[in-house]
Amino acid sequence: MELGQILSSLRRNKAAVALITLQIAVTLAVLCNGLFIIQQQTRLSRSPSGVQDEAGVFIITNQWVGSSSDGAAREQSDLAALRGLPQVEDATVSVDHPLGGAFMGEGITVNPSDPKSGAFTMVYPVDGHAIHTLGLKLIAGRNFRPEEVVVRNGFGQPAASLAGAIVTEAVARQLAPDGKVLGRIATMIPDGTRVPIIGIVERLQSTPLAGDAPLAAQSILLPYLWSDSQIFYIVRAKPGQFASATTAARNALYGISRDRIVIGIQSFAEARRDAYRSARGVALIMGVISAILLSVTAFGIFGLTNYWVSQRTRYIGIRRALGATRGTILRYFQSEILLITVVGSILGVSLALAANFWMLRSIALTRLPPTFLIVGVIGVFALGQLAVLWPALRGSWISPALATRSV
Amino acid sequence: MLGYYFHLAVRSLRRNLALTLLAIAVIGVGTGASMSMLTILRAASGDPIPEKSTQLFTPQIDNFGPQPGAPPQGQDELPTSLTYTDAVALMQARGPVQQAAMYPAKVTIIASGTRELPLQGQALATDSGFFPMFDVPFEYGGAWSRGEDKDHAPVVVLAHAFNDRLFGGANSVGRSLMIDGKQYRIIGVTGTWQPSPHFYDLGINSSYSSVDQLYLPFTRAIDEQLQTSGGLSCDNNGPGKGWSTLLHSNCVWINIWVELPRAGDAAKYKANLRNYAAEQRHQGRVNWPPHVALRDVMRWLDYNHVVPAPVRTLTNVSYAILLVCIFNAAGLLLSKFMTHAASVGVRRALGATRSAIFAQYLMEAGVIGLAGGLIGIGLTKLGLVSCRSALAQDLSVLTRLGSSDMAIAFAMAIAAALVAGLYPTWRATRVPPGLQLKAL
């Protein structure tokens, strides 16, 4: 290779070369971290809720009008009506759902003498229909029996005991490292309610607000109906009857009583879109920013090499006259940019790691995996070669006869 | 002389038109990208009540102490709201010019004769001091009085948009509303007033879009047992059974804001706050040393991490675009200026000083920045429109381009072009006089 020649010509254009190198370095740094953020945010927006077939299950947000002292009885008649609809597979009620924004937090431990033991969890007060309606995967133990479900109205004195708790696998592993907690008696904190663990479900998200923190997988189902002024009916439609099921459900509820506001009906798929809109937005904006950056840098490389080709027209003509082939000229410009990209990449990788280190401290992001560095480096190499292709080709087409003219 | 250079610069734009246009476009793209994100960041971290933000304070008291199992709290281990007991006690303070306790509540509303079905409203239970303290404008009627606070009066103030929705914008003062089954008299309708961020009630997950639709007297809301729709954190004893137990429990759910306009007021208030906390220890309500805080509006927003982390990250990333664009423009200007080397040589030979050449070419860079700024503002608008559809609902209110943002965009574009032009200009001044004449 004509490394000596390339180096000496680059030395004559120190400033321009430095500018392109810096552009490549910054582009690489942003590209690596940008791709990483896109991957993280996309994964976050797809985090499993535990609900099977999210598009087939809908949430009815119901607000009672007036006193809710007999709320539990009203909920029971609503649920009976919903379950009786021909388009409905099953229905249940809760104060929140795995893609909602509220959070009813309580601690649970199987070792109450140790204040540091146990897990902070999201409590879903539900009946025995929750597992079927949501399509949760029960991996051990059993579901609640109808007689185990009790009623608690508004702010009530915590129950001394409940018939059973169903925990997620994540909670089980927090309570005991081997996850074998079936049959153990747990204590709820702060209530002090004592409850045997009767079942373990694979996954049930606590709240999307938890992001990808461990808390997101820490949920407990408890067998009681908590009547609040605002509650959620969760309804699974029969396959293919989603639209008619939502209409029928709304009519059925207003048919029973108009002392309510059906604030909204949406499927879990829609709730997911709302809950993670921000994450998807960040991924999208990051993608656009990366694309802009790549094209600006590509134009920069293109502009500079194009200028160099014009500047060196005579020189290229002379080299061609002295026997250099088109391929030699083409490869000359390609190697020139390759060399610049190598230096830019070394700088860029260090910048990318520094930026990642800074982001680790500012937003909760894990360390940049080397894959992204490799992808980024391949990206800028491809970018450099793509951008130089036209100017280099143009250079290779310069006729040897040019050398004979005195410009 | 500068006017002449400006004239020269504008004429020179036409030379190497392709390079000039590229440089303008590059500066425009850099400015547009950074300004889109910076506008959102500025709005997100903006001052919701600029005239008064340094005079408004919110107190915090450590109610939970160093107990195991206490709910998650702020970074200094203080709960972000107060118990009912403390809120009522602190409202007896005499220092503040205005003060108000407040908590949000979701209520059901039936406006007689307007709609068949009841609807849901977001209410704020607060005191009469709220309105003068936050300079809330009124379209019809006015706020309730301190007397009505004391009388637990069933009165309600509607927010402008909610009055539009219920009564089509008509003067509804004097009409009545059923709120959670009880009759209230409308005594005022506010003008358009929507501080962003919604600093006095930050909500659980939306600090920007939360909107109050109606305001009720705090005392009345407590009588009517309106539950908070905001956060409710309790210590190991829980909320207990029933409403009065909740009021006397150690659960936090109420915030207080106080107006302390004079310099020493805040320190005095904080000392009183500490005394109050110490007194609670003497009375045996708590058994840990007093731990209190008093933050003004901006410190409160900062303390609550109101600006979403992704907005900060994206803004920093967009600065990287600007940086790359500056490097890029510098390369372009270098090529452009160096093709003028001959004319620089002539001017130098005719007696122009280096500083004259410097001023002339920097002016040219500045003109490119000016043109880039125009493109940048256009791209910023485009960027904000795209961000509006991409971001969460509660952030979309932040995508408004104000005149100060436009001024910043211009300044940013010109500064970027000048920085980019610095080295190429310096190179131009190094062209030796007369040397180029030979080649001509």
Chai-1 contact restraints between the chains, C-beta under 6 A:
chainA,res_idxA,chainB,res_idxB,connection_type,confidence,min_distance_angstrom,max_distance_angstrom,comment,restraint_id
A,A16,B,G331,contact,1.0,0.0,6.0,A-B,restraint_1
A,A16,B,L334,contact,1.0,0.0,6.0,A-B,restraint_2
A,L19,B,F327,contact,1.0,0.0,6.0,A-B,restraint_3
A,L19,B,A330,contact,1.0,0.0,6.0,A-B,restraint_4
A,L19,B,G331,contact,1.0,0.0,6.0,A-B,restraint_5
A,L22,B,F327,contact,1.0,0.0,6.0,A-B,restraint_6
A,Q23,B,V324,contact,1.0,0.0,6.0,A-B,restraint_7
A,Q23,B,F327,contact,1.0,0.0,6.0,A-B,restraint_8
A,Q23,B,N328,contact,1.0,0.0,6.0,A-B,restraint_9
A,V26,B,A320,contact,1.0,0.0,6.0,A-B,restraint_10
A,V26,B,L323,contact,1.0,0.0,6.0,A-B,restraint_11
A,V26,B,V324,contact,1.0,0.0,6.0,A-B,restraint_12
A,V30,B,V317,contact,1.0,0.0,6.0,A-B,restraint_13
A,V30,B,A320,contact,1.0,0.0,6.0,A-B,restraint_14
A,Q63,B,Q120,contact,1.0,0.0,6.0,A-B,restraint_15
A,V65,B,T108,contact,1.0,0.0,6.0,A-B,restraint_16
A,V65,B,P118,contact,1.0,0.0,6.0,A-B,restraint_17
A,G66,B,G181,contact,1.0,0.0,6.0,A-B,restraint_18
A,G101,B,N205,contact,1.0,0.0,6.0,A-B,restraint_19
A,P115,B,P68,contact,1.0,0.0,6.0,A-B,restraint_20
A,F155,B,P239,contact,1.0,0.0,6.0,A-B,restraint_21
A,F155,B,L246,contact,1.0,0.0,6.0,A-B,restraint_22
A,G156,B,K241,contact,1.0,0.0,6.0,A-B,restraint_23
A,Q157,B,K241,contact,1.0,0.0,6.0,A-B,restraint_24
A,I189,B,G69,contact,1.0,0.0,6.0,A-B,restraint_25
A,P190,B,N236,contact,1.0,0.0,6.0,A-B,restraint_26
A,P190,B,G238,contact,1.0,0.0,6.0,A-B,restraint_27
A,D191,B,G238,contact,1.0,0.0,6.0,A-B,restraint_28
A,L209,B,N205,contact,1.0,0.0,6.0,A-B,restraint_29
A,I261,B,P118,contact,1.0,0.0,6.0,A-B,restraint_30
A,I261,B,Q120,contact,1.0,0.0,6.0,A-B,restraint_31
A,I263,B,Q120,contact,1.0,0.0,6.0,A-B,restraint_32
A,R277,B,A392,contact,1.0,0.0,6.0,A-B,restraint_33
A,S278,B,A392,contact,1.0,0.0,6.0,A-B,restraint_34
A,G281,B,A390,contact,1.0,0.0,6.0,A-B,restraint_35
A,G281,B,L391,contact,1.0,0.0,6.0,A-B,restraint_36
A,V282,B,P310,contact,1.0,0.0,6.0,A-B,restraint_37
A,L284,B,A390,contact,1.0,0.0,6.0,A-B,restraint_38
A,I285,B,L314,contact,1.0,0.0,6.0,A-B,restraint_39
A,I285,B,A390,contact,1.0,0.0,6.0,A-B,restraint_40
A,I289,B,V317,contact,1.0,0.0,6.0,A-B,restraint_41
A,I292,B,A33,contact,1.0,0.0,6.0,A-B,restraint_42
A,L293,B,I321,contact,1.0,0.0,6.0,A-B,restraint_43
A,L293,B,V324,contact,1.0,0.0,6.0,A-B,restraint_44
A,V296,B,V324,contact,1.0,0.0,6.0,A-B,restraint_45
A,V296,B,C325,contact,1.0,0.0,6.0,A-B,restraint_46
A,V296,B,N328,contact,1.0,0.0,6.0,A-B,restraint_47
A,G300,B,N328,contact,1.0,0.0,6.0,A-B,restraint_48
A,G300,B,G331,contact,1.0,0.0,6.0,A-B,restraint_49
A,L304,B,G331,contact,1.0,0.0,6.0,A-B,restraint_50
A,Y307,B,S335,contact,1.0,0.0,6.0,A-B,restraint_51
A,I363,B,A309,contact,1.0,0.0,6.0,A-B,restraint_52
A,I363,B,T313,contact,1.0,0.0,6.0,A-B,restraint_53
